């Protein structure tokens, strides 16, 4: 799929873009709450990837930060929220720097694999961010203990990407072309 990559330069004060971002945040928070009974299977990572592909790194980070802050008001706000935001900022950066420039040339299956990979990347970053609190010498044990949750996250990301990307990317791309 080919996207119009001119959206990265939209001003952060653009009301239409902020409205789109607010709607996506609300829907993503709802999706996170809806799937909260399944550990680590939530649409957040996939939507961070999609938002970053559409409108760039800074919007991807703003989107992820808002989703984590708002949803954690319901699910539990704590020191781990900082690690979550850092993890999603790293995913947005990787998506913006590596995937976005060559997005139109990549096959769909490779993007599904990338979405799955980000589940493991997020778990690793979260473990690194929590290491100062439980001790760096326990990092490997903590990380290995969380690999089953990372696997669920990866499978969930792949499934959400398969379902959401073909629907949301063209729809949001057209909306941005029409209203900005």
N, C-alpha and C positions, 0 to 999 in steps of 0.2 A: 504494500500500500504506500502511496505517496502522500505526504503531509505537506501543508503549507508551513514552512519553517520560519515565517516572518513574525511569528507571535512572540518570540523571545524579547523583542524590543518594546513590547507594550508597556506603557507606564503603569506603575503600581497603583496609581490613583485613578485608573480607568474604571469607571463605575460598572461597566458591563462585564469586564473581566473579574472584578471583585464579586459581582453577583454570581457569576458562574462558579467561582471558587467557593463562595459561601454555600451554594446549592450542593456542590460536590462534597464539601466538608460535611454538611448535614446528612447527605445520603451515605457517606462512608462511615460516619459515626453510627448511624442507624444499622448499617451492615455489620459493623464490628460488634454492636450490642446484640444483634440478631444471632450471630454465629458465636457468641461468647461461651456457649455451653460446649463447643468443640475446641479443645486447647489448640491455639496457634493457627487455626483455620479461619482467616478473616480476610476481607478484600483490600485491606489497607495497602499492603506492599504493591499489589498489582495496580491499584489506582495511583499510587505515588509514581510508578513507572509511566503510566499513561499520561498523567498530568505533566510530568517532566518532558516526555516526548512531544507533547502538544505545545506547551508554553514555556518550557525552559527550566533551568536549574533553580533560580530563585523562587519561582512559583511552586516548584515541586517541594522545596524546603518549607515554604510558608504553609502549603497545603498539609504536609506531613505533621508539622508542628501544631497546627490548629486541630487536626484530627486527634493527635495524641493527647493534647491538653483537654479538649472537650470530652472525649470518650473516657479518659482517665478520671474525670470528675464523677462519672458513674461507676467505673470499674475499679477505681482505687488509684489515687494520685500519690506518688512517692518518689524516692530518689531514682528509681528505675525509669521514670519518665524522661529524665535527662539522657539516659542511655538509649531509650527508644528514639528520641529525636535525633541523636547523633547517628544512630544506625540508619534511620531513614534519610538523613542528610547525605550519608555516604552512598546510599543506593541512588539517590537523586543525582549526586555528582558523577557516579559511574555511568548512569544512564545518559546524562547530558554530554559527558566527554567521550564515551566509547560507542554507545548504541545510537544516539540521536543523529550524529553526522552520517551514518551509513544505514539508517533505518530502512529506507526504501529498497535497499539492495539485499537485506537479510530475509531469508525464508521464515515463514511463520513458525515452523517447528523449532528453529533456533531461538526465536524470541520466547517461546514456551520454555525451553531449556534455561534460558537466561532468567526468566521469572522464577523458575524452581531454584536456580543457583542463589538468587537473592534471599531466599529463605534461610539457606545455610550461612550466607554472609551476614545477615541480620543477627542470627544467633551468636556468631563468633564475635561480632562487635558488641552485642549486649553483654556477653561474658567478659570481654575486655573492660567494659565500662563498670562492671560490678566487681572486678578483681580487687580494687583498692579497699573494698568493704569487707571482703572475706579473706583476703590475703592472696598475694600473687603465687605463692607456693601451692595453692589449691586450684589454680586456674584450670589445669588439665582435667582434674577430677570434675570440676564444675561444668566445664565445656562438654566433656564426654557424657555426663549425666543428662545434659540437655539435648543431645543429638536426636533422641526420639521425637522431641518436640520440634526440633528443626526440620526433621523429615516430614512431619505433619504440615509445617509451615510451607515447605517446598512443594508438596503435593497440592496443597490448597492454592498456592500462588499459580501453579501451572493450570489447574482447573479454572480458577477465576480468570486467568489471562485468555484461555481458550473461549470462555463464554463472553467476557466483557470487551476484549479488544476489538473484535470484528463489529460490535455494535457501537461502542462509545467513541472509538477513534474517528470514524467517518462522521458520526453525528456531531461531535464537538468541534471537529475541524470545520465542517460546514457552518456551524453556529458562529464560530469565531470569524470566519470569512465574512459572513453576512452582517454581523453586528459590531465589528471593530473597524 
